[in-house]
């Protein structure tokens, strides 16, 4: 079974991903600011502690833990993300920077920290949004969020090219509406056709098998707008 690192595991899709992989017998490192929801599950093979993807010392700690306990990583799933719903005219440079530190810079930092422990058979899956896909429907108030998710897509394309010889593979899943706390914050009252558990099952299967068919690709995973 594989060794899997997942970020943003305190709720929603991330927490369901922990269930999916752990119950299938994989070893997990679940990284989130709040580790309590994961530890409360009491699942075997799962390690978790408080983790901030914007802090260099936390990135170093994750890499050191992998070195000492596993010696390698098979899957890295970047699920952590921050949301801001605010008109562009009221969105400050500090707002933009705070969102990009989580959604882009933190993803790049953790990837860089773990790359020495990943190889040709590895797979890095970045969870983006349909809002970050060029030509997709856009919604007011999400300028910082959706643009950061667009940056994530381009980052994955570039890393796939840079590491195509030695691995790992890099792919992006651009999610549409999934019934999570983040969706409720962005679109109050909207009911999505897909649950967090259903999407987590899809992401698990793609993370395990998708790199055999894709590298440097963005796959829209949406049957609704938003």
C-alpha positions, 0 to 999 in steps of 0.5 A, spaced: 500 500 500 502 507 498 504 512 502 500 518 502 500 525 504 494 530 504 493 537 506 487 540 508 484 534 512 480 538 517 473 538 514 470 537 507 473 533 502 480 532 505 477 529 511 473 524 507 480 523 503 483 520 510 477 516 511 478 513 503 485 512 503 486 509 511 480 504 510 483 501 504 490 500 508 494 506 505 499 510 510 497 517 511 500 523 513 494 528 514 496 535 514 492 541 517 492 547 522 487 543 526 489 535 526 483 534 531 478 531 526 483 526 523 485 524 530 478 523 532 477 518 527 482 513 530 484 510 524 490 506 523 496 508 519 494 515 520 499 520 523 497 528 524 499 534 527 498 541 527 501 544 520 501 551 517 502 550 509 505 557 509 510 556 515 517 554 512 518 550 519 512 546 518 514 544 511 521 542 513 518 538 519 513 534 514 519 533 510 523 530 516 518 526 518 517 523 511 525 521 511 525 518 518 518 514 518 517 512 510 523 514 506 519 516 500 512 518 498 507 515 493 502 520 493 501 528 495 494 531 494 494 538 495 487 539 498 488 545 502 485 552 500 483 558 503 477 562 500 475 570 500 469 572 498 469 580 497 468 585 491 475 586 488 474 594 490 475 592 497 480 586 496 486 589 499 493 587 497 494 584 503 488 580 502 491 577 495 497 575 498 494 571 504 490 567 499 496 566 495 500 564 500 496 558 502 493 556 495 499 557 491 506 559 495 504 554 500 503 548 495 509 550 491 513 550 498 511 543 500 512 540 493 519 542 493 520 540 500 517 533 499 520 532 492 526 529 494 522 523 497 518 522 490 520 519 484 518 516 477 512 512 480 509 518 484 503 522 483 502 530 485 495 531 485 493 539 486 485 540 487 483 547 483 477 549 481 473 550 475 473 558 477 481 557 475 479 554 468 480 559 462 473 560 459 469 557 465 464 561 468 466 566 473 463 569 479 463 576 482 467 576 489 472 571 487 478 575 484 483 573 489 481 565 490 479 564 482 486 567 480 490 563 485 487 557 483 488 559 475 496 560 478 495 553 481 494 550 474 499 553 470 504 551 476 502 544 475 503 544 468 510 547 469 512 542 474 510 536 470 515 539 464 520 540 469 520 533 472 517 529 466 524 525 466 525 523 473 518 524 476 513 524 479 507 526 475 503 532 476 496 533 475 490 538 477 483 536 478 479 542 477 472 541 481 466 544 480 460 545 486 461 540 491 457 540 498 462 543 503 463 548 508 467 552 503 462 552 497 457 554 503 461 560 504 462 562 497 455 561 494 450 561 501 444 557 500 446 553 494 446 545 494 451 542 490 449 535 486 456 532 489 457 530 496 464 531 499 465 523 500 463 522 493 468 527 490 473 524 495 472 517 492 473 520 485 480 523 487 482 517 491 481 513 484 484 518 480 490 519 485 492 512 485 491 511 477 491 517 473 498 518 473 498 512 468 494 516 463 496 523 464 501 528 466 501 536 466 493 536 465 487 539 468 481 535 468 475 539 469 470 535 474 464 538 474 457 537 472 454 544 474 455 551 474 457 553 479 
